[in-house]
Amino acid sequence: MTVLIVGGSGLLGSELVRRAVSTGRRPAATFHSRPGGHGGADWHHLDLRDPLRLETVLDAVAPTAVINASSGGADWAVTAEGGIRLARASAERGIRVVHVSSDAVFSGRGRVRYDESRLPDPLTPYGAAKAAAETAVRLLCPGAAVARTSLIIGNRRSPHERLVHELAYGTRQGTLFTDDVRCPVHVEDLAAALWEIAGSDAAGVFHLAGPDALSRHELGRLIARRDGLDPNRLPSALRADTELPGGLDVRLDSRATQRKLGTRLRGAREFLNENENENENENGSGNGPGRT
């Protein structure tokens, strides 16, 4: 199976590439600004706003499947139109599509958990772009998989982790909101789940988020403790007191998806305590969390 990872130089894309190479595969991956750091992939420059370049890359790679892990933010031309353009070109070539979407497609109104059957009701330009793309993907590619995810945490490499460090060291102004709730997922778990879905014929909507619903401030305190920082140095505030748009409490319910997968999606309380648990194991006390 030949897989093209669109957005291969980003946080998620880099982990998708790393995981593929570690299992003996050589994926193709795209970049916009500069190639990713892994030499085990074949890198191709791609701007999703350029239809001719997109067709050139697809024809050169001739992939069996495409995982769209690109991140154009609120740029409609990239996030919405680019995703639609990729889906259309893939459908014309019979390429399987795994499209990564976001919990930003939901409003968070009513403090409900959003399962795979809920229809998008975005509040922000980014959420609207993601919702438009995933709707088009499902129409153009009936066999496609749309995978919604939440706040992605890495091994000290994600934007939220960098923000926590900068706030704790006082090198950045800002706060972590106590009423902005998401279901964080570890990038390694997310990438493993996406590869599992890409290698199957599963179609439809999947939710790939951790089981723990945490505010950004709660998450920041967990990150600080893991990294030996003082969590009390992290300033807090209510996002409801600001004019920032978007849903406050958006909880992806991944239980239905989790029952279909062999990959286990850990909660943030588990994966952010792993180092502590590993140290306890080395000292002969405690039991670290299992991985599947």
N, C-alpha and C positions, 0 to 999 in steps of 0.2 A: 504494500500500500504506500503510495507516494502522497505525502501531505504537505500542503503549502500553509504556513503560518503567517497570516497577515497581521502586521504589527509585532513582528518577532523581536524587535529591540526594546520593547517596553517591559515593565515588571512582569506581567503575566506571560507575554510572548517569550521573554528570555527563559522563564521556567519551563515553558512548553518545549523550547528548543533543547534545553539542558536535559530534560527528562527523556526526550527522544534519543539524543546522542548516547545517554547513559545505558540505553537498552540496545545499542548497536544499530540504530537507525540513523539515516542522514536526511533530515528534513530540509525542505526549502523554506526560506523565510524572507519576509520583506521588511524594509526599513524606509523611513522618510528622510530623516536627517543624516544618520550615520548607521553603519552596520552594527549589529550586536557584537558582543565580545567573544562569542563562541565560534571557534573555527571549524566545528563539526557540522555546520550547516552550509547550504548554498544560499548566498545572500543576493537579493534582487531589490533594486530601488523601485519604489512604487508610491505614487500619489493617487489616492482613490478618486481625486477630482479629474483625473486624466484617463478617459475611457480607452484611448489607443494604447497607452502604456499598460493599463490593466490587461487588455487582451494579449499584448505581447508577452507579459509575464505568465499568464495562464497557458498560453500556447507553448512557451519555452519549457515550463515545468511539467505540463500535462498531468496535474495532480489527480489522484483518486478522490481526495477530500480537501476541503479548505476549512481552516479554523480562523474565523475573523475575530482576532483579539485586539484590533486597532482601537485607538482612543483619540477621537477628534474633539472631545469636549463638546461644547455647545455650538461648534461650527457645523451648521446644517449641511453644508456642501460635502463635508467629510463624513460625519456621523450618520446622517440620514441618507443623502443622495449617494454617498460612496458605498454604504452598505447595500443599498438597493441596486446600484450598478454592479457590484460584485455578485449579488444573488442572481441577477439577470444573466450575466456572462457565464456564471457557473451552470445555471439551468440549461443554457444553450449547448453546453459541452458535456452535460450529464455528470457534473461533479457534485459530490455530496457536500453540503454546507452545514457547518456548526457555527452558529452566530452567537457571540457573547453579548448579552444585553445587561441591563442594570436594574436595581431596585428603584432607581430614579423615575421609572415609568409609573410609579404609584404616588398618590398624594399623601398617604399617612393619615388621612382623616378617619376618625372613629376608633383609633387605637386597636385596629384589627390585625390579625396575622394574614398575610397574603399568600394563598396557595396558588398552584399553577393554573387554576381555572379563573382567577380574577382578571378582569379586563383592565388595561392601562387607563389611568386618569392622571397624567403628569401635570405638574405645576410649573416646571422650569423649561427653558429652551432645550437644555440638555436632555431632560426626560422626554420631551416631545420628539426630539430627534431620534432617540433610542426607540421610542414606541413606534414611530413611523417606519424605521428600518426593520424592526422585528415583525411588524405586520406585513410588510412587503415581502420579506424573506419567506414567510409561511405561505403567502399567496403564489409567489413565483416558483418556490421549491417545496412542494408538498411533503417531500421526504426529509426536509431539513430539520435540524434540532436547534431550538432557540434556548440558550442557557442564561437565565438571569442570575446575577450574583450581587453581592453586597460589598462592603468595605474590605478591600484586599490587604492583608498584612503579610509581610515577608520576613526574612531573617535580617531585620534592621535596615531594610532597603526600601520600604514603602514610604510614600509621602507622609502618612500619618505618623510613622515611627520617627522620621526625620523631624517632623514638627514637634513631637514630644521632646526630643533631645534639645532642640533649639529653645523651646520654652523653658525647659529645666535649667539650661545653662544661661538663660537670660540674653541670648543673642537674637531673639526675635520677639516682637510684640504680638499679643493676641491672647485668646482664651480658648478653652475647651468647653463645649456646651454640655450641660448636664441634662438637657431635655431633647437632644438630638440622638435618637436611638437607631441603631442598625444591628445586623447580625454578621459580625466579621467572619471572614474565612481566611485560612492560611493559603498562600499562593501555591504551595506544594500540593495541598489537597485538591485545590481547584484545578490545577493543571492535570493531575492524575485522573480526576473525574472527566475532564474534557477529552483526554485521550481515550478513556474508556467509551465515552459516547461516540467519538469519532470513529472508533473501530467497530461499532455496531451499526445496525440499521434502524436504531431507535429514532422516532420522529416526534415532533410536537414541542411543548414547552417544558423545560426543566428548571428547578430552582436549586442553585448550588450556593448555599450559605450555611454558616455554622449555626448550631442550635442555641447559642447564647445571645440574647438581646441585651446590648450594652450601650450606654451613652458614650459619646466620644470622650467625656471626662473619665468615666469608669475605665474605658479601654486604655486611655493614656496612663492612668495610675498603674494598671497591670504591666504596661510596657516599661514604665519607669522602674518598677520593682524588679522586673526581669533583668534590666540593664544596669542595676545598681545605682539608679538615680533617686533623688528624694521626690516622692510623689507629691509632697506638700508644696513643692515649688511650682506646681502646675496651676495656673489661674483658671477659675471656672466662671461661667456666666450662663444665662438663659438665652437661647436663640430666639425664643418668643419675644424677647425684649428688643430684638433688632428688626431691621426691615429686610433681612436676607430671605429670598424666596425658597420654596421647596418644602417637602414634607418633613415633619419633625420625627414622628415615631413610625418608621417603616420596617416592619418585621417580616422577612421572607420565611414562609413555612416550607421547608425542604423535605418534610417527612415522606411525602409520596415519592419524590425523586430518590430519596435515600433508600427506600425499599427496593428500588430497581437496580441500584448500583452495588458493585463490590467495594468501591472506594468509600471509606468512611470520612465524613466531613466533621472534623473536630471543632469543638467550641473554643472561643478565645481563652476562656479560663483554663482550659487544658493545654493548648499549645503555647500559651505564654508562661506557663509554669513548668514546661518540660525541662529546662535547664536545672531548675531547682530540684525537680524530681530525680533527674539523672545524677545529680550530686549526692542525693540521699541514697540512691542505689549503690553508688561507688563506696559510700561509707557504711553500707550494710543495713540501712534502715529505709523504710518506705518502699512503695512499689510505684514505678513510673507508669504512665498511661500506655496502653497498647496501641499499636498501629496495625492497620490491615491494608 
